[in-house]
Structure formats: C-alpha cells, structure tokens
C-alpha cells in the first residue's frame, strides 16, 4: 500500500516484532531455512582464504561470518527486496545461539522491510542488504536470546544507527564488510535490549521515513514471501541472466565472434558498475566480464572471479566486443527479459532470451545442482558434513574455522 512520505513513520517496530514472535513455520518454511543455512555456510567456507577473513580476525563472530560469507557474492537473494537475506540473518542467528525459527522470523522481517522500501531506495544508492539487515539481525538475535516482542522492538530501535550502507562499495571489500557491520549491529542491539537498555521503537519508523520508505510493510502472507533465489554463479545477481543466456547458446568459438549485444531494462544492470574490471571483486559487478567469463569458462565458478582470471589476456578483447542497449525502464534486477545477440564473423547470429535465471524460485535449482554447488564450495571431503549441518553444528563449524569474539 503506497503512502505519502509523511505517513511512512507509521511503520511499527512493535507490529513487526509481534509478527516475528508469533510465526509458526511449516515444513516448506523449515526446508527453506535448512537450505539457507547450508548454502550460507558453504559459501562462507569457500572464502576462508579470502583477505576479508584475515582482515576481520579477532572481530565479533556475526561480523566475521557475514563478511566472509558475502565476499564471494555467492549467497542467496530475496528478489523483491533486492536483499541478501541469509548472509545477514544466518550469522546473526548463529552468533546469538538461535535456530531455524529465529532465522525465518528475521528473514521475513527483512523481506518485508526491504520490499516496502522499494526499488527507489536501491536506485538512490543505498545497499538494501545493509540498511534493512541491521534491523532484521536484531530480530534474529533478539528471538535467539529469548526476548519478548516489546524488547525485540527495542532491539530494532537500537540497531537503527547501524542501518546504513551504499552501493558505491560494490566491487570492493567494503561491500561484504558493511554487510558484516549490519549483522553485528543487530546482535549488539539485541544484547543491549536484553541487558535492559531502553530505546524508542518509533525510531524504526523515523529511520524508514528518512531513507525513503514508500509503503507500509505487509504483515500478511508467507513467512518469506516469494522465496529465495539460489545463485549458481559467484557474482552479482544481475549477472545471472546474462551468463545464463550466453551458456544457453553452447560453447562458442571466441575468435569467431564479432560483437555481443545485450538488451535489457536499465534496472537489470544497475549494480553492474565496472565495465573494465581490474580485480576479481570488480568482475563480479561487470556485465562485460560476466559475458567474457561465460564464453571462456563455460560455467563461471569461483575461479572465474579471481584477480588473475579477470586479467587474462583474452578477456580484454571480449570486453571491447560487448555492447548494451539499456531500455530506460524497470523496477528491479529481474524486470523484463535479458536478450543476447551474438554476431559471428561469418555473418550469422545467435540469440537467447532469459526471463529468470536458474535457481530462481520460479526456476528452482535441483537437489543435484545444490549439492554440486556445496561440493564446489567446500570440496568432496567436507561436503557430507556441510550438507547435514543443523544450527548447533553450523555455529560450531564456523567458530572453529572463523573464531570470533562476542558482540
């Protein structure tokens, strides 16, 4: 429901907290939570050697786990809100000793707040995962610590100062680290509320107004409305469709390609801010490089987005052959279709159109695809353990590999 800007302060932390406290997950919800746990832990373990793991050494657990879990940009996404829900809510839940129900409640709050903020919040330059993540992490941690709904609303208010983050960080370590800050802010806020620190829950509504909220979060509906998108390639979700379109054409002779033209709504490529990336992190937010990786590697994986891979000699010539027609419309990274035309040197051309990528809730990844992703992240020797994780063993596994302090 759209509202006038001055009415957005009606967003109620108490309403969201009461909803979160009262959810009753069904079997499908619990399965979504289980997959989110395994997926998040797998992509975190895959990044143990990333510099972010060393840079966050000694910092609080929620910050470390969320930062390292997001650095590969391989974690799941809630499409309507443009938020990486699990990489915030799983670490916050685990750091506070919670389980699936607490995760699901926080995920539902994050989906609702992010969707209510709308695409305009993202286009204004905010990184929605970080902005709504802090408040949602407070819900996860608050429930995990056994707080009632009033104190959860207080925790949400304590998280407001940490509810920031901007898209300009994309392509740098700042992006995953600001996600880590959000997770830590939520856990810290919940611990303060548990200790008796007071705050005015109306601060959440005031924050919502200031960052441009345009509608009231809708409490009704499934716990996580519209489900979660699973990534099959470790890069921005905006790259999943272009990569899928190129892959659908089969292996192509790179030397025989004259030009690659892509047509899609402008919103679908908004996060892709690096035309000529110089690093693996920048490559994750480069339309040109995503196409080059699909052509060169077939199925772009973790090794496709290293500094060395981005700097391959043959990459530059492909980058120069990519052109984009961005239609001046769109609301979200999956608005419209992604159409790719590959023009070949012999005068022929190939075309592909993708509406939703593999792993999208309307085109879900198979159990075999999911297991293959986990194995690719953690190796065959550790895959069985990760696939069978529960919330207690997951926390122990992360603490063993990425020990963190208390928030």
C-alpha positions in Angstrom: 0.0 0.0 0.0 1.6 3.3 -1.1 1.6 6.1 1.4 2.5 9.8 1.4 6.1 10.5 2.6 5.0 12.0 5.9 2.9 8.8 6.6 5.8 6.4 6.4 6.6 6.9 10.1 3.6 4.6 10.7 5.9 1.7 10.2 5.7 -0.1 13.5 8.5 -2.0 15.1 6.0 -3.4 17.6 3.9 -4.8 14.8 6.9 -6.4 13.1 8.2 -7.7 16.4 4.8 -9.2 17.4 4.6 -10.9 14.0 8.1 -12.3 14.3 7.4 -13.6 17.8 4.3 -15.4 16.7 5.3 -17.2 13.5 4.6 -20.9 13.1 6.8 -22.4 10.4 5.5 -25.2 8.3 7.5 -27.9 6.6 8.2 -25.8 3.5 9.4 -23.0 5.6 11.7 -25.2 7.6 13.2 -26.7 4.4 13.8 -23.2 3.1 15.6 -22.4 6.4 17.7 -25.6 6.2 18.8 -24.8 2.7 19.6 -21.2 3.6 21.8 -22.5 6.4 23.7 -25.0 4.3 24.1 -22.5 1.4 25.4 -19.7 3.7 27.9 -21.9 5.5 29.1 -23.4 2.2 29.8 -20.1 0.6 31.5 -18.9 3.8 33.8 -21.9 4.0 34.6 -21.3 0.3 36.0 -17.9 1.2 38.2 -18.9 4.2 41.4 -17.9 2.2 40.0 -14.5 1.1 41.8 -11.5 2.7 38.5 -10.5 4.3 38.9 -13.4 6.6 42.3 -12.2 7.8 41.1 -8.5 8.0 38.3 -9.4 10.3 40.3 -11.7 12.6 39.5 -11.0 16.2 36.3 -9.2 15.4 32.8 -10.3 16.6 31.5 -13.5 15.2 28.5 -12.1 13.4 30.6 -9.5 11.6 33.2 -12.1 10.5 30.8 -14.7 9.4 28.6 -12.3 7.4 31.6 -10.5 5.8 33.3 -13.7 4.7 30.0 -15.2 3.7 29.3 -12.4 1.4 32.7 -11.7 -0.1 32.2 -14.2 -3.0 28.7 -12.8 -3.7 27.6 -16.4 -3.9 24.9 -16.2 -1.2 21.1 -16.3 -1.8 18.9 -13.3 -2.6 15.4 -12.2 -2.0 14.5 -10.8 -5.3 11.5 -8.4 -4.5 13.5 -6.6 -1.8 16.9 -6.9 -3.5 18.4 -8.1 -0.3 20.8 -10.9 0.6 18.8 -12.2 3.5 20.6 -15.3 4.6 24.1 -13.9 4.8 22.8 -11.4 7.4 20.2 -13.4 9.2 22.1 -16.8 9.4 25.2 -15.3 11.1 23.1 -13.2 13.5 21.0 -16.2 14.5 24.0 -18.5 14.9 26.0 -15.9 16.9 23.2 -15.5 19.4 22.6 -19.2 19.7 19.3 -19.4 17.7 17.9 -21.8 15.2 15.6 -22.1 12.2 12.6 -20.4 13.6 14.6 -17.4 14.7 16.2 -17.2 11.3 12.9 -17.4 9.5 11.3 -14.7 11.6 14.2 -12.4 10.8 14.2 -13.3 7.1 10.5 -12.5 7.0 11.1 -9.0 8.6 14.0 -8.4 6.2 11.9 -9.3 3.2 9.0 -7.1 4.3 11.1 -4.1 5.2 13.2 -4.3 2.0 10.2 -4.7 -0.2 8.4 -1.8 1.5 11.4 0.4 1.0 11.1 -0.4 -2.7 13.4 -0.1 -5.7 13.7 3.6 -5.3 15.7 3.1 -2.1 18.2 1.0 -4.1 18.4 3.4 -7.0 19.1 6.3 -4.6 22.4 4.5 -3.8 21.5 2.6 -0.7 22.7 -1.0 -0.3 19.4 -2.5 1.0 21.1 -5.6 2.4 23.0 -3.5 4.8 20.3 -0.9 5.6 17.5 -3.3 6.5 19.9 -6.0 7.5 20.9 -4.4 10.8 17.2 -4.1 12.0 16.4 -7.7 10.8 19.5 -9.1 12.5 18.2 -7.5 15.7 15.1 -9.6 15.3 17.1 -12.8 14.7 19.4 -12.2 17.7 16.6 -10.9 20.0 14.5 -14.0 19.4 17.5 -16.2 19.8 18.2 -14.6 23.2 14.6 -15.2 24.3 13.4 -11.6 24.3 9.7 -10.9 24.2 8.2 -8.8 21.4 8.5 -5.5 23.3 12.2 -5.9 23.9 12.6 -7.1 20.3 11.1 -3.8 19.2 13.6 -2.0 21.5 16.4 -4.0 19.9 15.3 -3.0 16.4 15.5 0.6 17.6 19.0 0.1 19.0 20.0 -1.3 15.5 18.9 1.9 13.7 22.4 3.6 13.9 23.9 0.6 12.2 21.3 0.6 9.4 23.4 2.0 6.6 25.5 1.0 3.6 25.8 2.3 0.0 26.1 0.7 -3.5 29.3 2.6 -4.1 31.1 -0.1 -2.1 30.3 -2.7 -4.8 33.4 -4.2 -6.3 35.4 -3.7 -3.1 35.8 -5.4 0.2 33.6 -2.6 1.6 30.5 -4.4 0.3 30.8 -7.6 2.3 32.2 -5.8 5.3 29.3 -3.4 5.5 27.0 -6.5 5.4 29.1 -7.8 8.3 28.6 -4.5 10.2 24.8 -4.9 9.7 24.8 -8.4 11.2 26.9 -7.3 14.1 24.8 -4.2 14.7 21.7 -6.4 15.1 23.4 -8.8 17.6 24.8 -5.9 19.6 21.4 -4.2 19.7 19.7 -7.4 20.9 22.3 -7.8 23.7 21.7 -4.2 24.8 18.0 -4.7 24.9 18.4 -8.0 26.8 20.6 -6.1 29.4 17.8 -3.5 29.9 19.0 -0.6 27.7 16.0 1.5 26.7 15.2 2.9 23.2 12.1 4.3 21.5 10.8 1.8 18.9 9.4 4.7 16.9 13.0 5.3 15.8 12.4 2.5 13.3 9.6 4.3 11.7 11.6 7.5 11.6 14.5 5.8 10.0 12.2 4.2 7.4 10.9 7.7 6.5 14.3 9.2 6.3 15.7 6.6 3.9 12.7 7.0 1.6 10.2 4.3 2.5 7.2 4.4 0.2 4.8 1.8 1.6 3.9 0.1 4.8 5.4 -3.4 5.2 2.7 -6.0 4.6 2.5 -8.4 7.6 0.2 -10.9 5.8 1.5 -13.8 3.6 4.1 -16.5 3.7 6.9 -16.2 6.2 9.4 -15.4 3.4 7.2 -14.0 0.6 8.3 -15.1 -2.9 11.1 -17.4 -1.5 14.8 -17.0 -2.0 16.9 -17.2 -5.2 19.9 -19.6 -5.1 22.9 -18.4 -7.0 24.7 -20.9 -9.3 27.5 -18.4 -10.2 29.5 -16.4 -7.6 28.7 -12.9 -8.7 26.0 -10.2 -8.6 22.5 -11.5 -9.2 22.2 -9.0 -12.1 24.8 -11.2 -13.9 23.0 -14.4 -13.5 20.7 -13.8 -16.5 23.4 -12.6 -19.0 25.6 -15.6 -18.0 22.6 -18.0 -18.4 21.8 -16.5 -21.8 25.3 -17.0 -23.1 25.5 -20.5 -21.7 22.3 -21.5 -23.4 24.0 -21.0 -26.7 26.6 -23.7 -26.1 30.3 -23.3 -26.3 31.1 -20.6 -28.9 34.4 -20.0 -30.7 35.6 -16.7 -29.1 37.7 -15.8 -32.1 34.7 -16.2 -34.4 32.6 -13.6 -32.5 32.3 -10.1 -34.0 30.0 -8.5 -31.4 27.8 -9.3 -28.5 24.7 -7.2 -28.0 22.6 -7.3 -24.8 19.2 -5.6 -24.4 17.5 -5.4 -21.0 15.8 -2.8 -18.8 18.2 -0.3 -17.2 17.3 -1.5 -13.7 18.5 -5.0 -14.5 22.1 -3.8 -14.9 22.1 -1.0 -12.3 24.5 -2.8 -9.9 27.0 -3.6 -12.8 29.2 -0.5 -12.4 32.6 -1.8 -13.7 32.8 -2.0 -17.5 36.6 -2.8 -17.4 37.2 -4.5 -14.1 40.7 -4.6 -12.7 40.1 -7.2 -9.9 38.0 -10.2 -9.2 35.7 -8.3 -6.9 35.1 -5.7 -9.6 34.5 -8.6 -12.1 31.5 -9.7 -10.0 29.9 -6.3 -10.9 30.8 -6.2 -14.6 28.4 -7.0 -17.3 31.2 -7.2 -19.9 33.3 -9.5 -17.7 30.4 -11.8 -16.8 29.8 -12.4 -20.5 33.6 -12.9 -21.1 33.7 -15.5 -18.2 30.7 -17.4 -19.6 32.4 -17.6 -23.0 35.8 -18.6 -21.7 34.9 -20.8 -18.8 31.6 -22.3 -19.8 30.2 -22.4 -16.3 31.7 -19.5 -14.4 32.7 -20.6 -10.9 34.8 -19.3 -8.0 38.0 -19.5 -10.0 36.4 -17.3 -12.7 36.3 -14.3 -10.4 39.9 -14.1 -9.1 42.2 -11.2 -9.9 44.2 -13.5 -12.3 41.1 -14.6 -14.1 39.9 -11.0 -14.7 43.3 -10.0 -16.0 43.6 -12.9 -18.6 44.9 -11.6 -21.9 41.9 -12.8 -23.9 39.4 -11.1 -21.6 40.1 -7.5 -22.9 39.2 -8.3 -26.5 35.9 -9.7 -25.4 35.1 -6.7 -23.2 35.5 -4.5 -26.2 33.0 -6.5 -28.2 30.2 -6.2 -25.7 27.5 -3.5 -26.2 24.5 -2.8 -24.1 21.1 -1.4 -25.0 19.5 -0.5 -21.7 15.9 0.4 -22.0 15.0 3.4 -19.7 12.5 1.4 -17.7 12.5 -1.2 -15.0 11.9 -1.9 -11.3 14.4 -4.4 -10.1 17.2 -6.6 -11.4 14.8 -9.1 -13.0 12.5 -6.6 -14.6 11.7 -7.5 -18.2 13.8 -10.0 -20.1 17.5 -10.3 -20.8 18.1 -10.7 -24.6 21.5 -11.5 -26.0 22.5 -11.5 -29.7 25.9 -12.9 -30.6 27.0 -11.8 -34.1 29.5 -14.2 -35.7 32.3 -13.4 -38.2 30.6 -15.4 -40.9 27.6 -13.1 -40.9 25.3 -15.3 -38.9 24.0 -14.6 -35.4 22.7 -16.5 -32.4 20.0 -15.2 -30.0 18.9 -16.1 -26.5 16.3 -14.6 -24.1 16.2 -15.3 -20.4 13.4 -14.2 -18.1 14.6 -15.7 -14.8 17.9 -17.4 -14.1 18.4 -21.0 -12.9 18.0 -21.0 -9.1 15.1 -18.5 -9.1 12.1 -19.7 -7.1 10.2 -20.0 -10.4 13.0 -22.0 -11.9 14.5 -23.7 -8.8 17.8 -25.5 -8.7 17.6 -29.2 -8.5 18.9 -31.1 -5.4 21.8 -32.3 -7.6 22.6 -28.7 -8.6 22.5 -27.6 -5.0 24.8 -30.5 -3.9 27.1 -29.7 -6.7 27.3 -26.1 -5.5 28.1 -27.2 -2.0 30.8 -29.6 -3.2 32.3 -26.9 -5.4 32.5 -24.6 -2.3 33.8 -27.0 0.3 35.3 -29.9 -1.5 34.2 -33.5 -1.7 35.8 -34.4 1.6 33.8 -31.8 3.6 30.6 -31.8 1.5 28.8 -34.6 3.5 29.3 -32.7 6.8 28.1 -29.4 5.4 25.0 -30.9 3.7 24.0 -32.5 7.1 24.5 -29.4 9.3 22.0 -28.3 11.8 22.0 -24.9 13.6 24.1 -26.1 16.5 26.7 -27.9 14.4 26.9 -25.0 11.9 27.7 -22.5 14.7 30.5 -24.8 15.9 31.9 -25.3 12.4 32.1 -21.6 11.8 33.6 -20.9 15.2 36.2 -23.5 14.5 37.2 -22.1 11.2 36.5 -18.4 11.8 36.6 -17.8 15.5 35.0 -14.5 16.5 34.6 -12.5 19.7 31.3 -11.6 21.4 29.4 -8.6 20.0 
